[in-house]
Amino acid sequence: MKKPSGLTVIFSLLGACVVVFLLAPILKMILSAQPGSLAEALADVEVRRAILLTFGCATWAAVLGALTGVPLAYLLARRTFPGKHFIEALVDVPVVIPHPVAGIALLLVFGRQFFGGRFFDHFGLSFIGTVPGIVVAMLFVSTSFLVNASRDGFAQVDPRLENVARTLGYGPLATFFSVSLPLSWRNVLSGGIMMWARAISEFGAIVIITYNPKVASVLIYDRFTTYGLTYALPLAVILILLTLSVFALLRSISYRASGVRAS
């Protein structure tokens, strides 16, 4: 058996530090929760409603992000146009700004007294204190993960393959769905998973726009500030376990599909 090099040993030790740093708080929190408290929390109607609302809104945000963000990612990967670098920087802005600031920015657009709110009010759609407000907040803070991952995936596709499809009579849209997207689906799916997961974890922007109805993160904060750690911990553990389970399942599906295709 080949002896590991010094560099491998050093990097392994440094990597282990990161793993321990990430794992220790999560593992400690899970082990600190009593099974009875978890069962009691799951029996709470408010908890179940918050969890379902969180996962449902995150899914809607991911769907809307895919419908709009994937086409944008393709343009950024394949086209050169004025303002391209500005748009690429703009996509990253929600990642770097504090999310309460993002919530305030959204409030100044989608609030009832502002142009976005007044426009959508004609269609009976309100964003303040409503489920659409939660979806908008999640969409704003998480779209960049999908756009950036998809752009990188499309950039890795050889343009000559798309040109061959065009010479065979495929139109631009047919080429996209038959060549570009199938060859970059792994990046698109990975970006979608990251977007969905980021949407679930959002708190700062949501609490500004829609405190009620409460998503899981807001309910955890509400119970922690009102009743203390004992009441917030079970819901936090449940959310982590559910998110990790779904996240692992989606990753597993991605890897298996990739293996089937590769074979």
N, C-alpha and C positions, 0 to 999 in steps of 0.2 A: 504494500500500500504506500502510495506516494506521500511523503511527509509534507504537510502544509507549509507554505513559505511564510517568512516573517510578516510580509505585507498582509497575507490572508489572516494571520492571527491577530494583527493589530486592527484590521478592519472588522473582524468578527467581534472583538471586544468592544469596539466603538459602536457597532451595530447593536450589540446586546444592551448597551446603555440606553439606546433609543427604545428598544423593545420593552425593557423594564420600566422606563419612564412612562410609556404609553399604557402598559398593562397594569401597573401597580394601582393607580387610582380606580380604574374600572373594576379590577378584581376585588379590591378592598370594598368598594361600594356594593358589589353583588353579594359578597360574603357578609356584609353588615346587615343586610335585609333579612328579616325572619320570614320563612315560608308562609307562616300564618298571615303576616302583614301583606304579602303579595297576593294571597288569595282574597283577603279582605278588600284590597284595592281593586282587584279585578271584578269583584262583586259590586263595586260602586258604579252606579249609572253614569255619574259625571265623568269618571275616569274612562269608561268605555267610550263614551261619546267623544271625549277629547282625543283619544287615540284614533278612532275611526275618522274623525274630522281631519286630523293631522295627515294620516296616510292618504285619505281621499284628495285633500287639497294638494298635497305633494305630487300625486299622480296626475292631477289635472295640470299642474304647473309644468311637469315634465312633458306631457302631451303637447301643450301649447308651445313649450320651448322647442320641441322637435319640429313642429310644423313651421315655425318661423326661424329658429336658430340654425337648423341644418342647411336650408337654402342659403342663408347668409354665410355660413362656414364654407360652402362650396364656392361662392363668389370670391371670398377672401383667399381661397386656395388657388383659384384658377384665373381670376381676372385682375387686371391692373386698371385702376380708375382714380380720379381725383378724390382725395379725402380718405383713401384706403387706410393709411397709417393712423389717421385720426379715429376711424371706426374701430380699428384693432385695439387702440388704446382705450376707447370708450367702453368696449366690451369688458375690459379688465377693471374698470372703475368700481363697480359694485363689490369687488373682492377686497379692495384696499380701503374703502371709506367705512367709518363706523356705521353699523347697521341701524342704530337709532337715527343717524343722519339720513340714511336711505329712507327710513320711514317718514321722516319730516319732508323730504323731497317728494315722495309719493303723495303725501297729504296735500302738498301745494299744487298738485296736478289733479288728483282724483277726489279731493275734498268737495263737499256739496257746493261750496261757494266759488270753486275754481273751474276753469274752462273744461277740463276733462270730466269732472263730476257733473257739470251742467249738460255736457254733450251726451253722456251715457244715460243721464236721467230721462232723456226723451225716449229711451228704449226701456225704461223701467229698471235700469241697472244702477245699483248704488254700491260703493266700495268702502264706506266708513261703517264699521260695526257689522259687516256682513261677510259671508263666505267668499264672494268674489274679491273682497279686499285682502283676505288671507292669501288667495291664489296669486294675486298681483304682487304682493310682498315677496312671496316665495319665488315667483318667476323672476323678479328683479334681481334678487341676491344670488341666484343659482344658475342663470342662463349661461354665464361666461364659461362654466365648466363644460357644458355641452358644446358650445360654439368652438372653443379652443381645441378640444379633443377631436371634434369632427373635422375641423380645418386641417389639423395635422394628418388625419387619416386620408382625406382627399388629396393632400399634397404628396402623399406617398404613392398614389396611383399614377402609373405611367400614362401621360397624355396620349401617347401613341395608341394605346389600347382603345381610348375613346375615339380617336380619329379613325381607327379600323372599323369600329361600330358605325360611325357616320358614313363611311364609304360603302357599307353593306346596306344602307338605306334607313338606318335608325335616325330618328329625329333627336333633337337635344334632350327632350324629356325622357324618351325611351332609352337613350344612351345613359342618362343619369341613373335610371332605375335598373338597367340591365348590366351596366358595367361599373360605374363610379361607386354607387352605393353598396353593391355586393362585395366589392373589393375593399371597402373601408368600413364595413359594418361593425367590425370589432371595436374600432375607435369610437364610432357613433354610439354603440351600446355602452361602452365604458363611460363615455361622457354623460350619457343619459342616466346611468346608475349613480354617478357622482352628483349630478344635478338633483336627482330625486332624494338622495341622502342628505345633501346640503339643505334642500327645502324642508325636510323633516326637522332639522336641527335649528331652523331659524327662530329667533325670538325678538331681537331688537326692532326690526322693521314692523313685524306683526303687532307688537304691543302698542305701537304708535297708532296704527290704522284700525286694528280690530282687537280690542281687549276682550270683548265678548262677541260671539261665542269663543270659548277658550280652546286653543290647540293645546297639545300636551306640554310644550315648553312653557307656555303662559300659565297653565294650571300648576305646574311644578313650582314656578316662581311665586304664584299666588299662595300656595299652601305653605311654602317655606317662609315667606314674610309674615303670614298670618298665624300659622300654627307651629312652625319650627321644622327642624330636620326630620323628626320622626314621621311626620305626615307627608313630607315631600319625597323621602327616600324610596318608598315602595314604587311610586309612579315612575321615578327616574330609572330604577332598575328594570321595571317592565318595559319602558321605552327603549332602553339599551338592548335588552334581550331580543325584543321584537325586531329592532332595526338590524342588529347583527345577524339574526336568523334570515331575514329577507335579503339582506345584502349578500350573505354567503350563498344563498340559493341562486340569486341572479348571477353572481360571479361563476358559480358552478355550471349554470346553464350556458353561459358564454364560453367557458372553457370546453365543455363537452361538444357544443356546436362547432367550435373551431376544430376540435379533434376529428369529428365526423367528416368535416369538409376536407381536412388535410389528408384523411385516409382515402 
